[in-house]
């Protein structure tokens, strides 16, 4: 696969679109990121990331039907593309490969059976 240029926030947005599948639109993506990460984010940042990801070919969008609760306004739904899934797979593999190369690190702290410091 060729080089994948995704920032950390774009990666989060792409992951969440894949998770939400057919229910991924601006607000649902924002709420899911906040729920999953505890990060408070701005809806305009989400829309910008969605647009960038679509321009890169990692997402595609379509306009849904009008709803009464939105005053007749239609939602723009996003789906991950094959290229987007490939980018996520590449990033996941690359990160796991790097993480697996970390050797033992001694911070001079004694850990009990729970894995937490006993000092």
Backbone as XML, in Angstrom:
<?xml version="1.0"?>
<chain id="A" units="angstrom">
  <residue number="1" name="UNK">
    <atom name="N" x="0.842" y="-1.176" z="0.000"/>
    <atom name="CA" x="0.000" y="0.000" z="0.000"/>
    <atom name="C" x="0.886" y="1.238" z="0.000"/>
  </residue>
  <residue number="2" name="UNK">
    <atom name="N" x="0.450" y="2.280" z="-0.702"/>
    <atom name="CA" x="1.219" y="3.517" z="-0.712"/>
    <atom name="C" x="1.081" y="4.231" z="0.638"/>
  </residue>
  <residue number="3" name="UNK">
    <atom name="N" x="1.844" y="5.252" z="0.816"/>
    <atom name="CA" x="1.879" y="5.987" z="2.084"/>
    <atom name="C" x="0.496" y="6.509" z="2.463"/>
  </residue>
  <residue number="4" name="UNK">
    <atom name="N" x="0.143" y="6.348" z="3.725"/>
    <atom name="CA" x="-1.143" y="6.829" z="4.239"/>
    <atom name="C" x="-0.876" y="8.056" z="5.107"/>
  </residue>
  <residue number="5" name="UNK">
    <atom name="N" x="-1.425" y="9.180" z="4.697"/>
    <atom name="CA" x="-1.256" y="10.420" z="5.451"/>
    <atom name="C" x="-2.547" y="10.767" z="6.177"/>
  </residue>
  <residue number="6" name="UNK">
    <atom name="N" x="-2.624" y="10.356" z="7.427"/>
    <atom name="CA" x="-3.782" y="10.676" z="8.257"/>
    <atom name="C" x="-3.301" y="11.235" z="9.574"/>
  </residue>
  <residue number="7" name="UNK">
    <atom name="N" x="-3.888" y="12.333" z="9.972"/>
    <atom name="CA" x="-3.624" y="12.840" z="11.303"/>
    <atom name="C" x="-4.390" y="12.015" z="12.325"/>
  </residue>
  <residue number="8" name="UNK">
    <atom name="N" x="-4.068" y="12.211" z="13.584"/>
    <atom name="CA" x="-4.717" y="11.444" z="14.661"/>
    <atom name="C" x="-6.223" y="11.682" z="14.679"/>
  </residue>
  <residue number="9" name="UNK">
    <atom name="N" x="-6.661" y="12.922" z="14.495"/>
    <atom name="CA" x="-8.093" y="13.214" z="14.519"/>
    <atom name="C" x="-8.794" y="12.623" z="13.297"/>
  </residue>
  <residue number="10" name="UNK">
    <atom name="N" x="-8.163" y="12.718" z="12.132"/>
    <atom name="CA" x="-8.743" y="12.097" z="10.938"/>
    <atom name="C" x="-8.890" y="10.594" z="11.120"/>
  </residue>
  <residue number="11" name="UNK">
    <atom name="N" x="-7.895" y="9.972" z="11.736"/>
    <atom name="CA" x="-7.972" y="8.539" z="11.997"/>
    <atom name="C" x="-9.152" y="8.217" z="12.905"/>
  </residue>
  <residue number="12" name="UNK">
    <atom name="N" x="-9.341" y="9.022" z="13.954"/>
    <atom name="CA" x="-10.490" y="8.817" z="14.846"/>
    <atom name="C" x="-11.805" y="8.932" z="14.088"/>
  </residue>
  <residue number="13" name="UNK">
    <atom name="N" x="-11.916" y="9.958" z="13.265"/>
    <atom name="CA" x="-13.145" y="10.162" z="12.489"/>
    <atom name="C" x="-13.380" y="8.984" z="11.559"/>
  </residue>
  <residue number="14" name="UNK">
    <atom name="N" x="-12.341" y="8.532" z="10.875"/>
    <atom name="CA" x="-12.473" y="7.394" z="9.959"/>
    <atom name="C" x="-12.881" y="6.128" z="10.702"/>
  </residue>
  <residue number="15" name="UNK">
    <atom name="N" x="-12.282" y="5.885" z="11.855"/>
    <atom name="CA" x="-12.659" y="4.732" z="12.674"/>
    <atom name="C" x="-14.126" y="4.793" z="13.081"/>
  </residue>
  <residue number="16" name="UNK">
    <atom name="N" x="-14.566" y="5.968" z="13.521"/>
    <atom name="CA" x="-15.942" y="6.110" z="13.990"/>
    <atom name="C" x="-16.938" y="5.970" z="12.839"/>
  </residue>
  <residue number="17" name="UNK">
    <atom name="N" x="-16.609" y="6.486" z="11.675"/>
    <atom name="CA" x="-17.490" y="6.292" z="10.514"/>
    <atom name="C" x="-17.634" y="4.803" z="10.225"/>
  </residue>
  <residue number="18" name="UNK">
    <atom name="N" x="-16.541" y="4.064" z="10.305"/>
    <atom name="CA" x="-16.604" y="2.616" z="10.084"/>
    <atom name="C" x="-17.452" y="1.937" z="11.148"/>
  </residue>
  <residue number="19" name="UNK">
    <atom name="N" x="-17.330" y="2.387" z="12.394"/>
    <atom name="CA" x="-18.114" y="1.812" z="13.489"/>
    <atom name="C" x="-19.602" y="2.092" z="13.298"/>
  </residue>
  <residue number="20" name="UNK">
    <atom name="N" x="-19.943" y="3.327" z="12.953"/>
    <atom name="CA" x="-21.353" y="3.730" z="12.824"/>
    <atom name="C" x="-21.998" y="3.200" z="11.547"/>
  </residue>
  <residue number="21" name="UNK">
    <atom name="N" x="-21.191" y="2.814" z="10.600"/>
    <atom name="CA" x="-21.614" y="2.229" z="9.331"/>
    <atom name="C" x="-22.641" y="3.106" z="8.614"/>
  </residue>
  <residue number="22" name="UNK">
    <atom name="N" x="-23.895" y="2.722" z="8.573"/>
    <atom name="CA" x="-24.906" y="3.465" z="7.813"/>
    <atom name="C" x="-25.510" y="4.633" z="8.585"/>
  </residue>
  <residue number="23" name="UNK">
    <atom name="N" x="-25.051" y="4.885" z="9.799"/>
    <atom name="CA" x="-25.603" y="5.976" z="10.599"/>
    <atom name="C" x="-24.547" y="7.036" z="10.912"/>
  </residue>
  <residue number="24" name="UNK">
    <atom name="N" x="-23.574" y="7.183" z="10.028"/>
    <atom name="CA" x="-22.494" y="8.144" z="10.250"/>
    <atom name="C" x="-22.806" y="9.464" z="9.544"/>
  </residue>
  <residue number="25" name="UNK">
    <atom name="N" x="-23.076" y="10.484" z="10.319"/>
    <atom name="CA" x="-23.235" y="11.857" z="9.827"/>
    <atom name="C" x="-22.582" y="12.752" z="10.876"/>
  </residue>
  <residue number="26" name="UNK">
    <atom name="N" x="-22.419" y="14.008" z="10.595"/>
    <atom name="CA" x="-21.643" y="14.901" z="11.441"/>
    <atom name="C" x="-21.876" y="14.774" z="12.931"/>
  </residue>
  <residue number="27" name="UNK">
    <atom name="N" x="-23.108" y="14.944" z="13.370"/>
    <atom name="CA" x="-23.421" y="14.928" z="14.799"/>
    <atom name="C" x="-23.191" y="13.547" z="15.405"/>
  </residue>
  <residue number="28" name="UNK">
    <atom name="N" x="-23.586" y="12.493" z="14.694"/>
    <atom name="CA" x="-23.405" y="11.148" z="15.253"/>
    <atom name="C" x="-21.923" y="10.814" z="15.394"/>
  </residue>
  <residue number="29" name="UNK">
    <atom name="N" x="-21.106" y="11.275" z="14.450"/>
    <atom name="CA" x="-19.659" y="11.052" z="14.534"/>
    <atom name="C" x="-19.099" y="11.816" z="15.727"/>
  </residue>
  <residue number="30" name="UNK">
    <atom name="N" x="-19.491" y="13.072" z="15.885"/>
    <atom name="CA" x="-19.024" y="13.884" z="17.002"/>
    <atom name="C" x="-19.399" y="13.247" z="18.337"/>
  </residue>
  <residue number="31" name="UNK">
    <atom name="N" x="-20.654" y="12.841" z="18.474"/>
    <atom name="CA" x="-21.114" y="12.240" z="19.730"/>
    <atom name="C" x="-20.401" y="10.927" z="20.034"/>
  </residue>
  <residue number="32" name="UNK">
    <atom name="N" x="-20.158" y="10.128" z="19.019"/>
    <atom name="CA" x="-19.481" y="8.842" z="19.225"/>
    <atom name="C" x="-18.026" y="9.050" z="19.637"/>
  </residue>
  <residue number="33" name="UNK">
    <atom name="N" x="-17.355" y="10.009" z="19.027"/>
    <atom name="CA" x="-15.971" y="10.296" z="19.417"/>
    <atom name="C" x="-15.934" y="10.769" z="20.867"/>
  </residue>
  <residue number="34" name="UNK">
    <atom name="N" x="-16.847" y="11.671" z="21.230"/>
    <atom name="CA" x="-16.894" y="12.163" z="22.607"/>
    <atom name="C" x="-17.185" y="11.022" z="23.577"/>
  </residue>
  <residue number="35" name="UNK">
    <atom name="N" x="-18.110" y="10.149" z="23.215"/>
    <atom name="CA" x="-18.478" y="9.011" z="24.065"/>
    <atom name="C" x="-17.325" y="8.027" z="24.227"/>
  </residue>
  <residue number="36" name="UNK">
    <atom name="N" x="-16.645" y="7.721" z="23.130"/>
    <atom name="CA" x="-15.588" y="6.708" z="23.146"/>
    <atom name="C" x="-14.270" y="7.212" z="23.744"/>
  </residue>
  <residue number="37" name="UNK">
    <atom name="N" x="-13.994" y="8.519" z="23.593"/>
    <atom name="CA" x="-12.697" y="9.046" z="24.012"/>
    <atom name="C" x="-12.755" y="10.016" z="25.180"/>
  </residue>
  <residue number="38" name="UNK">
    <atom name="N" x="-13.929" y="10.567" z="25.458"/>
    <atom name="CA" x="-14.040" y="11.584" z="26.497"/>
    <atom name="C" x="-13.568" y="12.952" z="26.039"/>
  </residue>
  <residue number="39" name="UNK">
    <atom name="N" x="-13.205" y="13.068" z="24.780"/>
    <atom name="CA" x="-12.754" y="14.348" z="24.222"/>
    <atom name="C" x="-13.947" y="15.201" z="23.840"/>
  </residue>
  <residue number="40" name="UNK">
    <atom name="N" x="-13.894" y="16.464" z="24.176"/>
    <atom name="CA" x="-14.916" y="17.416" z="23.751"/>
    <atom name="C" x="-14.438" y="18.014" z="22.432"/>
  </residue>
  <residue number="41" name="UNK">
    <atom name="N" x="-15.223" y="17.849" z="21.383"/>
    <atom name="CA" x="-14.788" y="18.333" z="20.077"/>
    <atom name="C" x="-15.837" y="19.231" z="19.451"/>
  </residue>
  <residue number="42" name="UNK">
    <atom name="N" x="-15.413" y="19.979" z="18.471"/>
    <atom name="CA" x="-16.244" y="20.948" z="17.778"/>
    <atom name="C" x="-16.824" y="20.301" z="16.514"/>
  </residue>
  <residue number="43" name="UNK">
    <atom name="N" x="-18.100" y="20.550" z="16.246"/>
    <atom name="CA" x="-18.741" y="19.951" z="15.071"/>
    <atom name="C" x="-18.086" y="20.417" z="13.778"/>
  </residue>
  <residue number="44" name="UNK">
    <atom name="N" x="-17.591" y="21.648" z="13.739"/>
    <atom name="CA" x="-16.957" y="22.115" z="12.504"/>
    <atom name="C" x="-15.651" y="21.363" z="12.243"/>
  </residue>
  <residue number="45" name="UNK">
    <atom name="N" x="-14.943" y="20.950" z="13.298"/>
    <atom name="CA" x="-13.734" y="20.136" z="13.126"/>
    <atom name="C" x="-14.098" y="18.779" z="12.537"/>
  </residue>
  <residue number="46" name="UNK">
    <atom name="N" x="-15.219" y="18.222" z="12.979"/>
    <atom name="CA" x="-15.681" y="16.936" z="12.442"/>
    <atom name="C" x="-16.027" y="17.082" z="10.965"/>
  </residue>
  <residue number="47" name="UNK">
    <atom name="N" x="-16.788" y="18.130" z="10.622"/>
    <atom name="CA" x="-17.162" y="18.335" z="9.216"/>
    <atom name="C" x="-15.930" y="18.540" z="8.338"/>
  </residue>
  <residue number="48" name="UNK">
    <atom name="N" x="-14.946" y="19.284" z="8.825"/>
    <atom name="CA" x="-13.719" y="19.497" z="8.057"/>
    <atom name="C" x="-12.989" y="18.176" z="7.830"/>
  </residue>
  <residue number="49" name="UNK">
    <atom name="N" x="-12.888" y="17.357" z="8.879"/>
    <atom name="CA" x="-12.215" y="16.065" z="8.755"/>
    <atom name="C" x="-12.979" y="15.153" z="7.790"/>
  </residue>
  <residue number="50" name="UNK">
    <atom name="N" x="-14.301" y="15.139" z="7.884"/>
    <atom name="CA" x="-15.109" y="14.320" z="6.970"/>
    <atom name="C" x="-14.867" y="14.744" z="5.523"/>
  </residue>
  <residue number="51" name="UNK">
    <atom name="N" x="-14.834" y="16.056" z="5.281"/>
    <atom name="CA" x="-14.588" y="16.553" z="3.923"/>
    <atom name="C" x="-13.197" y="16.165" z="3.433"/>
  </residue>
  <residue number="52" name="UNK">
    <atom name="N" x="-12.178" y="16.309" z="4.288"/>
    <atom name="CA" x="-10.814" y="15.934" z="3.904"/>
    <atom name="C" x="-10.723" y="14.440" z="3.580"/>
  </residue>
  <residue number="53" name="UNK">
    <atom name="N" x="-11.366" y="13.619" z="4.418"/>
    <atom name="CA" x="-11.325" y="12.173" z="4.206"/>
    <atom name="C" x="-12.044" y="11.779" z="2.919"/>
  </residue>
  <residue number="54" name="UNK">
    <atom name="N" x="-13.108" y="12.492" z="2.591"/>
    <atom name="CA" x="-13.801" y="12.207" z="1.332"/>
    <atom name="C" x="-12.930" y="12.632" z="0.146"/>
  </residue>
  <residue number="55" name="UNK">
    <atom name="N" x="-12.261" y="13.767" z="0.257"/>
    <atom name="CA" x="-11.366" y="14.233" z="-0.804"/>
    <atom name="C" x="-10.230" y="13.241" z="-1.028"/>
  </residue>
  <residue number="56" name="UNK">
    <atom name="N" x="-9.738" y="12.634" z="0.046"/>
    <atom name="CA" x="-8.660" y="11.648" z="-0.055"/>
    <atom name="C" x="-9.155" y="10.302" z="-0.582"/>
  </residue>
  <residue number="57" name="UNK">
    <atom name="N" x="-10.475" y="10.137" z="-0.694"/>
    <atom name="CA" x="-11.034" y="8.885" z="-1.203"/>
    <atom name="C" x="-11.282" y="7.835" z="-0.142"/>
  </residue>
  <residue number="58" name="UNK">
    <atom name="N" x="-11.162" y="8.201" z="1.134"/>
    <atom name="CA" x="-11.362" y="7.245" z="2.223"/>
    <atom name="C" x="-12.821" y="7.155" z="2.653"/>
  </residue>
  <residue number="59" name="UNK">
    <atom name="N" x="-13.620" y="8.136" z="2.276"/>
    <atom name="CA" x="-15.051" y="8.143" z="2.574"/>
    <atom name="C" x="-15.818" y="8.519" z="1.319"/>
  </residue>
  <residue number="60" name="UNK">
    <atom name="N" x="-17.074" y="8.131" z="1.293"/>
    <atom name="CA" x="-18.015" y="8.626" z="0.283"/>
    <atom name="C" x="-19.249" y="9.087" z="1.039"/>
  </residue>
  <residue number="61" name="UNK">
    <atom name="N" x="-19.998" y="9.994" z="0.464"/>
    <atom name="CA" x="-21.176" y="10.514" z="1.158"/>
    <atom name="C" x="-22.393" y="10.496" z="0.246"/>
  </residue>
  <residue number="62" name="UNK">
    <atom name="N" x="-23.528" y="10.534" z="0.890"/>
    <atom name="CA" x="-24.796" y="10.683" z="0.179"/>
    <atom name="C" x="-25.748" y="11.459" z="1.075"/>
  </residue>
  <residue number="63" name="UNK">
    <atom name="N" x="-26.724" y="12.089" z="0.457"/>
    <atom name="CA" x="-27.699" y="12.892" z="1.188"/>
    <atom name="C" x="-28.912" y="12.027" z="1.505"/>
  </residue>
  <residue number="64" name="UNK">
    <atom name="N" x="-29.298" y="12.024" z="2.784"/>
    <atom name="CA" x="-30.466" y="11.259" z="3.221"/>
    <atom name="C" x="-31.748" y="12.047" z="3.001"/>
  </residue>
  <residue number="65" name="UNK">
    <atom name="N" x="-32.843" y="11.441" z="3.366"/>
    <atom name="CA" x="-34.146" y="12.074" z="3.208"/>
    <atom name="C" x="-34.393" y="13.164" z="4.248"/>
  </residue>
  <residue number="66" name="UNK">
    <atom name="N" x="-35.298" y="14.058" z="3.952"/>
    <atom name="CA" x="-35.661" y="15.136" z="4.871"/>
    <atom name="C" x="-36.452" y="14.565" z="6.043"/>
  </residue>
  <residue number="67" name="UNK">
    <atom name="N" x="-36.268" y="15.156" z="7.225"/>
    <atom name="CA" x="-36.996" y="14.718" z="8.413"/>
    <atom name="C" x="-37.673" y="15.916" z="9.078"/>
  </residue>
  <residue number="68" name="UNK">
    <atom name="N" x="-38.788" y="15.655" z="9.724"/>
    <atom name="CA" x="-39.520" y="16.729" z="10.405"/>
    <atom name="C" x="-38.714" y="17.317" z="11.557"/>
  </residue>
  <residue number="69" name="UNK">
    <atom name="N" x="-38.032" y="16.438" z="12.329"/>
    <atom name="CA" x="-37.287" y="16.929" z="13.481"/>
    <atom name="C" x="-36.116" y="17.832" z="13.084"/>
  </residue>
  <residue number="70" name="UNK">
    <atom name="N" x="-35.693" y="17.793" z="11.840"/>
    <atom name="CA" x="-34.631" y="18.675" z="11.364"/>
    <atom name="C" x="-35.202" y="19.824" z="10.540"/>
  </residue>
  <residue number="71" name="UNK">
    <atom name="N" x="-36.496" y="20.054" z="10.651"/>
    <atom name="CA" x="-37.109" y="21.159" z="9.913"/>
    <atom name="C" x="-37.036" y="20.973" z="8.410"/>
  </residue>
  <residue number="72" name="UNK">
    <atom name="N" x="-37.036" y="19.729" z="7.978"/>
    <atom name="CA" x="-36.982" y="19.426" z="6.556"/>
    <atom name="C" x="-35.573" y="19.361" z="5.984"/>
  </residue>
  <residue number="73" name="UNK">
    <atom name="N" x="-34.573" y="19.651" z="6.808"/>
    <atom name="CA" x="-33.183" y="19.584" z="6.338"/>
    <atom name="C" x="-32.743" y="18.129" z="6.226"/>
  </residue>
  <residue number="74" name="UNK">
    <atom name="N" x="-31.908" y="17.871" z="5.252"/>
    <atom name="CA" x="-31.448" y="16.508" z="5.008"/>
    <atom name="C" x="-30.057" y="16.306" z="5.583"/>
  </residue>
  <residue number="75" name="UNK">
    <atom name="N" x="-29.779" y="15.090" z="6.039"/>
    <atom name="CA" x="-28.465" y="14.743" z="6.593"/>
    <atom name="C" x="-27.547" y="14.241" z="5.490"/>
  </residue>
  <residue number="76" name="UNK">
    <atom name="N" x="-26.263" y="14.525" z="5.660"/>
    <atom name="CA" x="-25.238" y="13.990" z="4.763"/>
    <atom name="C" x="-24.588" y="12.807" z="5.482"/>
  </residue>
  <residue number="77" name="UNK">
    <atom name="N" x="-24.820" y="11.620" z="4.965"/>
    <atom name="CA" x="-24.301" y="10.392" z="5.551"/>
    <atom name="C" x="-22.984" y="9.999" z="4.882"/>
  </residue>
  <residue number="78" name="UNK">
    <atom name="N" x="-22.103" y="9.389" z="5.681"/>
    <atom name="CA" x="-20.791" y="8.975" z="5.196"/>
    <atom name="C" x="-20.618" y="7.471" z="5.380"/>
  </residue>
  <residue number="79" name="UNK">
    <atom name="N" x="-19.919" y="6.870" z="4.431"/>
    <atom name="CA" x="-19.532" y="5.462" z="4.502"/>
    <atom name="C" x="-18.063" y="5.356" z="4.163"/>
  </residue>
  <residue number="80" name="UNK">
    <atom name="N" x="-17.413" y="4.395" z="4.779"/>
    <atom name="CA" x="-16.001" y="4.154" z="4.505"/>
    <atom name="C" x="-15.874" y="3.449" z="3.157"/>
  </residue>
  <residue number="81" name="UNK">
    <atom name="N" x="-14.834" y="3.790" z="2.418"/>
    <atom name="CA" x="-14.572" y="3.142" z="1.134"/>
    <atom name="C" x="-13.565" y="2.014" z="1.330"/>
  </residue>
  <residue number="82" name="UNK">
    <atom name="N" x="-13.320" y="1.273" z="0.276"/>
    <atom name="CA" x="-12.314" y="0.218" z="0.327"/>
    <atom name="C" x="-10.943" y="0.829" z="0.643"/>
  </residue>
  <residue number="83" name="UNK">
    <atom name="N" x="-10.655" y="1.988" z="0.055"/>
    <atom name="CA" x="-9.381" y="2.667" z="0.331"/>
    <atom name="C" x="-9.305" y="3.097" z="1.793"/>
  </residue>
  <residue number="84" name="UNK">
    <atom name="N" x="-10.429" y="3.547" z="2.359"/>
    <atom name="CA" x="-10.460" y="3.937" z="3.769"/>
    <atom name="C" x="-10.206" y="2.757" z="4.688"/>
  </residue>
  <residue number="85" name="UNK">
    <atom name="N" x="-10.828" y="1.626" z="4.385"/>
    <atom name="CA" x="-10.602" y="0.411" z="5.180"/>
    <atom name="C" x="-9.160" y="-0.037" z="5.041"/>
  </residue>
  <residue number="86" name="UNK">
    <atom name="N" x="-8.616" y="0.044" z="3.838"/>
    <atom name="CA" x="-7.212" y="-0.310" z="3.622"/>
    <atom name="C" x="-6.279" y="0.591" z="4.422"/>
  </residue>
  <residue number="87" name="UNK">
    <atom name="N" x="-6.599" y="1.888" z="4.495"/>
    <atom name="CA" x="-5.783" y="2.826" z="5.271"/>
    <atom name="C" x="-5.829" y="2.465" z="6.751"/>
  </residue>
  <residue number="88" name="UNK">
    <atom name="N" x="-7.015" y="2.155" z="7.264"/>
    <atom name="CA" x="-7.138" y="1.763" z="8.673"/>
    <atom name="C" x="-6.369" y="0.470" z="8.947"/>
  </residue>
  <residue number="89" name="UNK">
    <atom name="N" x="-6.483" y="-0.486" z="8.053"/>
    <atom name="CA" x="-5.756" y="-1.752" z="8.220"/>
    <atom name="C" x="-4.244" y="-1.509" z="8.239"/>
  </residue>
  <residue number="90" name="UNK">
    <atom name="N" x="-3.768" y="-0.649" z="7.339"/>
    <atom name="CA" x="-2.344" y="-0.341" z="7.255"/>
    <atom name="C" x="-1.867" y="0.327" z="8.543"/>
  </residue>
  <residue number="91" name="UNK">
    <atom name="N" x="-2.598" y="1.330" z="9.011"/>
    <atom name="CA" x="-2.223" y="2.047" z="10.236"/>
    <atom name="C" x="-2.237" y="1.105" z="11.434"/>
  </residue>
  <residue number="92" name="UNK">
    <atom name="N" x="-3.250" y="0.268" z="11.527"/>
    <atom name="CA" x="-3.371" y="-0.688" z="12.632"/>
    <atom name="C" x="-2.176" y="-1.643" z="12.634"/>
  </residue>
  <residue number="93" name="UNK">
    <atom name="N" x="-1.855" y="-2.177" z="11.479"/>
    <atom name="CA" x="-0.737" y="-3.106" z="11.358"/>
    <atom name="C" x="0.584" y="-2.418" z="11.704"/>
  </residue>
  <residue number="94" name="UNK">
    <atom name="N" x="0.775" y="-1.229" z="11.183"/>
    <atom name="CA" x="2.005" y="-0.484" z="11.431"/>
    <atom name="C" x="2.167" y="-0.164" z="12.921"/>
  </residue>
  <residue number="95" name="UNK">
    <atom name="N" x="1.111" y="0.281" z="13.556"/>
    <atom name="CA" x="1.184" y="0.598" z="14.991"/>
    <atom name="C" x="1.442" y="-0.651" z="15.818"/>
  </residue>
  <residue number="96" name="UNK">
    <atom name="N" x="0.758" y="-1.737" z="15.525"/>
    <atom name="CA" x="0.985" y="-2.978" z="16.265"/>
    <atom name="C" x="2.417" y="-3.463" z="16.075"/>
  </residue>
  <residue number="97" name="UNK">
    <atom name="N" x="2.924" y="-3.374" z="14.860"/>
    <atom name="CA" x="4.293" y="-3.784" z="14.587"/>
    <atom name="C" x="5.279" y="-2.961" z="15.415"/>
  </residue>
  <residue number="98" name="UNK">
    <atom name="N" x="5.095" y="-1.672" z="15.462"/>
    <atom name="CA" x="5.969" y="-0.818" z="16.259"/>
    <atom name="C" x="5.831" y="-1.125" z="17.748"/>
  </residue>
  <residue number="99" name="UNK">
    <atom name="N" x="4.602" y="-1.259" z="18.225"/>
    <atom name="CA" x="4.365" y="-1.532" z="19.641"/>
    <atom name="C" x="5.008" y="-2.859" z="20.055"/>
  </residue>
  <residue number="100" name="UNK">
    <atom name="N" x="4.897" y="-3.838" z="19.210"/>
    <atom name="CA" x="5.444" y="-5.159" z="19.529"/>
    <atom name="C" x="6.972" y="-5.173" z="19.605"/>
  </residue>
  <residue number="101" name="UNK">
    <atom name="N" x="7.613" y="-4.130" z="19.119"/>
    <atom name="CA" x="9.066" y="-4.042" z="19.181"/>
    <atom name="C" x="9.573" y="-3.404" z="20.478"/>
  </residue>
  <residue number="102" name="UNK">
    <atom name="N" x="8.664" y="-2.937" z="21.315"/>
    <atom name="CA" x="9.068" y="-2.335" z="22.585"/>
    <atom name="C" x="9.555" y="-3.445" z="23.511"/>
  </residue>
  <residue number="103" name="UNK">
    <atom name="N" x="10.766" y="-3.284" z="23.971"/>
    <atom name="CA" x="11.330" y="-4.264" z="24.901"/>
    <atom name="C" x="10.918" y="-3.937" z="26.324"/>
  </residue>
  <residue number="104" name="UNK">
    <atom name="N" x="11.374" y="-4.750" z="27.262"/>
    <atom name="CA" x="11.061" y="-4.481" z="28.669"/>
    <atom name="C" x="11.630" y="-3.121" z="29.081"/>
  </residue>
  <residue number="105" name="UNK">
    <atom name="N" x="10.855" y="-2.390" z="29.826"/>
    <atom name="CA" x="11.274" y="-1.081" z="30.310"/>
    <atom name="C" x="11.190" y="-1.099" z="31.828"/>
  </residue>
  <residue number="106" name="UNK">
    <atom name="N" x="12.298" y="-0.818" z="32.474"/>
    <atom name="CA" x="12.341" y="-0.803" z="33.939"/>
    <atom name="C" x="12.329" y="0.640" z="34.411"/>
  </residue>
  <residue number="107" name="UNK">
    <atom name="N" x="11.259" y="1.019" z="35.055"/>
    <atom name="CA" x="11.144" y="2.372" z="35.581"/>
    <atom name="C" x="11.540" y="2.431" z="37.047"/>
  </residue>
  <residue number="108" name="UNK">
    <atom name="N" x="12.092" y="1.327" z="37.558"/>
    <atom name="CA" x="12.519" y="1.293" z="38.946"/>
    <atom name="C" x="11.354" y="1.234" z="39.919"/>
  </residue>
  <residue number="109" name="UNK">
    <atom name="N" x="10.215" y="0.756" z="39.445"/>
    <atom name="CA" x="9.020" y="0.665" z="40.280"/>
    <atom name="C" x="8.657" y="-0.801" z="40.434"/>
  </residue>
  <residue number="110" name="UNK">
    <atom name="N" x="8.323" y="-1.200" z="41.653"/>
    <atom name="CA" x="7.886" y="-2.573" z="41.895"/>
    <atom name="C" x="6.395" y="-2.670" z="41.644"/>
  </residue>
  <residue number="111" name="UNK">
    <atom name="N" x="6.010" y="-3.659" z="40.872"/>
    <atom name="CA" x="4.596" y="-3.859" z="40.562"/>
    <atom name="C" x="4.086" y="-5.104" z="41.267"/>
  </residue>
  <residue number="112" name="UNK">
    <atom name="N" x="2.917" y="-4.963" z="41.852"/>
    <atom name="CA" x="2.274" y="-6.095" z="42.511"/>
    <atom name="C" x="1.543" y="-6.945" z="41.492"/>
  </residue>
  <residue number="113" name="UNK">
    <atom name="N" x="0.782" y="-7.934" z="41.954"/>
    <atom name="CA" x="0.085" y="-8.848" z="41.049"/>
    <atom name="C" x="-0.979" y="-8.159" z="40.196"/>
  </residue>
  <residue number="114" name="UNK">
    <atom name="N" x="-1.436" y="-6.977" z="40.619"/>
    <atom name="CA" x="-2.448" y="-6.265" z="39.849"/>
    <atom name="C" x="-1.849" y="-5.446" z="38.729"/>
  </residue>
  <residue number="115" name="UNK">
    <atom name="N" x="-0.511" y="-5.325" z="38.716"/>
    <atom name="CA" x="0.131" y="-4.515" z="37.703"/>
    <atom name="C" x="0.332" y="-3.068" z="38.100"/>
  </residue>
  <residue number="116" name="UNK">
    <atom name="N" x="-0.116" y="-2.718" z="39.316"/>
    <atom name="CA" x="0.023" y="-1.345" z="39.797"/>
    <atom name="C" x="1.197" y="-1.265" z="40.777"/>
  </residue>
  <residue number="117" name="UNK">
    <atom name="N" x="1.751" y="-0.086" z="40.900"/>
    <atom name="CA" x="2.901" y="0.133" z="41.760"/>
    <atom name="C" x="2.569" y="-0.190" z="43.205"/>
  </residue>
  <residue number="118" name="UNK">
    <atom name="N" x="3.505" y="-0.871" z="43.881"/>
    <atom name="CA" x="3.326" y="-1.166" z="45.303"/>
    <atom name="C" x="4.127" y="-0.186" z="46.155"/>
  </residue>
  <residue number="119" name="UNK">
    <atom name="N" x="4.811" y="0.758" z="45.502"/>
    <atom name="CA" x="5.631" y="1.740" z="46.232"/>
    <atom name="C" x="4.810" y="2.894" z="46.736"/>
  </residue>
</chain>
